Amino acid sequence: MTDDLLLEQFVAAFARHDELIESAPVPPELFRAQTDHGAFKWRPCRQPTDRTALQQIYACTRRPFPALYEKLVLGWRWLEMTALDVRLFANTPAPDLSPLFGELTRDRYPFDVLVEAGLIPFGHGAGLYYDFVCFSEDQTRQNNGPLVKVEHEALLMHGQIEQQAIYASFREFVEAVVRS
């Protein structure tokens, strides 16, 4: 299966894992319908973005995303949503990736500590968990290392990184979402 087809199936699976409903208005590109209770249904959309849009992010992370995630953020836009045990940061419509950059760096202290440790946050744990879900640096696997969950209290209170691998790679996570 090609990466494009895999990502198309991944994005299509969002609706199986999350209600895709927001209480606040959603960008017009993502708007699907308004509920009887005034909430807004949304759906992901394709939005091809030039690779140069990654420069601002990579200047801060000091290394690239895994290739499959890079392809996802350059081709698709979505709101924050949960799939399996990961709540993905939003990548909302814009001519560049500045909304995603804002999500990545919203909490600057943990972002800086995580990046210094070779981790790039791209989401949180599912539900109300604030644990960070990160790409882990693994030079032997061409930047396609394991996804780890970092315990937020140890990080925020003590600057310590307590991590647990949750998927062998971003690709494994995407395939698990597609299968479920």
N, C-alpha and C positions, 0 to 999 in steps of 0.2 A: 504494500500500500504506500502511495506517495505521501510525503509530508502534507501537501495541500489537502488531500482527501482526508487524512487523519485529523487535521485541524478543523476541517469542515464538519466532520462527525463529532469532534470534541465540542465545538461551539453549538451544534444542534442539540447536544446532550445537556446543555445548561438548563433547559426547561424541565428536564427530568429530575434535576437535582435541587432546583431553587424555584420559588414561585415567580421570580422576575417581576415583582411588584414593589413600587416605591411610594411613599406617602407624599413626597415632593414631586413637582413636575420634572420630567425627564427631557434630555435633549431631543429635539424633533427627529433626528436621524434614528433614534432608538425607540421612539414612541410607537406603541401598538394600539392601545385603547385605554379608556378611563373606566374604572369600575363604578358600580352603583354607589359605593361608599366614598368616591372621590379620589381613590388611589390610582396610580398610573402603572399600567402594564407596559413592559418594555421587551425588546429582543435585541440581541447583538446585531451588528451590521458590519459589512465589509467596508473598509476604508484604507485603501493602499496608501502607504506613507513611505517617503524616500528614506533610505538608510542613513542619510546625513542627520536625520532627526534623533538618532541614537547618540550623537556626539556629546550632548549635554549630560546625558545619563552616564555614559562611559567615562566622562571626565571625573565624575564623583565615585563611581564604583571601581574604577581602575582596572576593570576587566569586563569582557562581554558576557551577556546572557548566554545560556545554552542556545544552540542554533534553532531548535524548535520553538522555544519561547520567543526568541527574536522574531521569527517568522510570524508568530501569533500576534505580537504587538504591532508589527508593521503592516499587518493585513486586516485586523479586526478591531472593533471597538465594543466595549461593554461597560456596564455598571458593576459595582462590587457584587459578587455573587459567590455562593458556596457550592462546591462539588466535592462529594465525599467528605474528607476531613480537612479541606483547605478552603478558606475564604479569600478568593483572589482580589487583589487591589483592582480598582476600577481603571480602565483605559478609555476614557470618554472621548467622543468626537472632538477633533481639533485639527488644524493644519499640520501640527507637529506632535511631539509626545510630551509636551509640557504638563498636561494633566496627569499622566503616569508619573512623570518626574516628581510632581507635587505629592502624589500618593506615596512614592518611595521614601521621600525625605520629610514627610509631614512631622514625624517624631525624630528630630535631627540627632539627639543624643544616641538613641539606640541604633539609628542608621549608621552613624559614624563608628560606633563600637563594633557593630556587625561587619561592616566593610573592612575595618582594620583586621578583623579575625578571618578574612577571606570568605565572608558570607554576603549574599545579596538578598535582602528581604523582598518578597513579591506577594505576600499575603499574610494572613493570620490563621490561627486554628479556627475550625468551624464553630458556629454558634457565637457565644459571647466571650470566648477565649481570646485573650490578647497575646498569646504566645505567637512569636513571629515564625513564619514558614519561609525558609531561605534556600537559595541555591548555594551549595557548598563547593568550594574550590577543590578540584581534583585534576591536577595537571596530566595524570596518566590517561584520562578519559576524554581529552580534548574539550575541556570545560563542560562536560556533561556528567558531573558528579552527583552524589545523592542529594535528595531534598531532605532538609532537616527541620525539625521544630525546635525552637529555642525558647526555653522557659523565661517568661517575661519578668517575673519578680526578681530572680537572681540577676538578670541583666540590669533592670532599672534600679534596684536597691543596692547592688554590690558591684556592678560592672562585670559580673562573671557570666560566662557563656556555658550554660548547661544545655547540650543539644542531644537530640535523639533522631536517628535516621528514620524517615517514614516512607520513602520510596527510593529505589536505586537510582532513579533519574527522573527528569521532567517527562521524558517520553513514557516511562512506565506509569507515571501518574495519569497522563493523557489517555493512554490505552486502558487503564482501569476505569476512568470516567466513561469512556466510550462503551466499554463492556457492561457497565452496571445499569 
